[in-house]
Amino acid sequence: MTDRASNLDHLVPDTMPAPFAAYSHGVVVRTGSDMVFCSGQLGIGPNAHVPEDAAAQAELCFENVRSILTACGMSFADVVRINAFVTDRAYMRPYMDVRDRLFPQPAPASTLMIVSGFTREEFKVEVEVIAARPAKA
């Protein structure tokens, strides 16, 4: 499926199983695109508060990502890949509910991994993204 001024193709081939959730198996970024690679963002707000709830942490992760994208004139609609990490299987659904609400269809490529922990014990979710849009002339 081609979208956004034809600089992206979302790949969900019918020769393989459908995605398990709201994501594309792959995304082609056409030549001539500006790309942004966001470092992993943790569930911490500008006041350094870290909520206990995994969904609230996911919201903050994505708000931090939104700040980075906004700084370069992009939005969630430009995200082509999400890598997410949670510290417990129980946090998968809260994270996915936030992700699915924030990202337009067709969904970006996405990987979700369960990890043993982050730099501080209170963190439960971390999110990094890659975004792309047609380059400005």
N, C-alpha and C positions, 0 to 999 in steps of 0.2 A: 504494500500500500504506500503510495507516494503522497507526501503532504508538505506543507509550509514552503511554498515557492519551489517545490521539487528538489530541495536540497537533501531530503531524507527519504529513505525507503524502509518501512518497517517490515521485517521478515517473519512470517509465520507459515512456513511451507506445509502444504498438505501431505507431504511425504513423511512426516514425523508426527509424534503425538502433539496435541495442542498444549500450550503453556498451562501449568498447574494453577496459575492465578492471573492477575491483570498485568501482563508484561509481554513484550515481543521477544522471540528467540534471538533476533538480531536487528540491528539498525545500520543501514548504509548511510554514511555522511558523504555527500558529493563534494568534489573538489571546489575550491572557492568559498568554503565555509569558515567562519570564525569559530574557534573552539575554546572552551573554558574547562579546565580540570580543577575541580574543587577538592581540597584536602578533606579528610574525614572530619565531620562536625558532630560534636557531642551535645547531649541534652542539657545545656547550660545556658541560662539567660544572660542578658547584659548586666544584670545585678549580681552575677555569679551564683544565683540560686539554682540548685539541681533538684527538680521534683522527684519524689519517690516513685511515682507511677510511670510505667514504661511508655504508655501512650502520650503522656505529657512530655516525656523526654523526646519522643519521636517528633512531636509538634515543634519543639525547640530546635531539634536537629534541622528540620526542614525550614524553619524560620531563618536559621543561620545560613543555610544554603540559599534561600531567597535573597538575603542581604547581599551575598556574593554575586549572584546573578544580576540583581538590580544594579549593582555598581558598574556593570558593563553593558547595561541595556538589554539584558535577557530576562526570561521568565521560566517558570516550570514547563511551559509549552516547548521550550528549546532543549530540555533534558533528553539525552539519547541513551544514557546508561546510569543506573543506580547500583551501587554496591552498599549493602547494609549488613550490619553486624549486631547481633543481640547476644546477651550472656545467658539466656535460658530459653528453652523451647516455649515456655509459657508466654514469652514476650513477642513471639512471632505474630500472632493474630492482632494484638494492639498496634504493633508497628505497621502491619499490612493494611489495617483499617485506615490509618492516617495516610499512608502512601496512596492507597486507591482513591481516597477522597480528593487528594491534591493534584493528581496527575491526569491530564486529558487523554482521551483515546485518539489514536492508537497509543498504547502505553509504551514507555521506553523499555529497552533491555534491562534486566534486573537480576541481581544475585543476592540472596539472603543467607548468611552463615551464622551458625551458633559458635561463639568463641568463649574462651575461659575467663576473659575479663579485659578491662581497659586500664589506663594509667591510674585511675582512682576507683575504688570499690563501688561507689554509689552510681557510677555510670552503667546503664543497661543497654543503651542503643547508640550506635554511631552510623552516620550516613555520609557517603561521598558520591559525587555525581560528575558526569561529563556532559556538557551542553554544547550545542552547535547551532548556528544560524547562518543564512546566506551572508557572505561578506559584504560590507558596505563599500560602495564604489569610491 
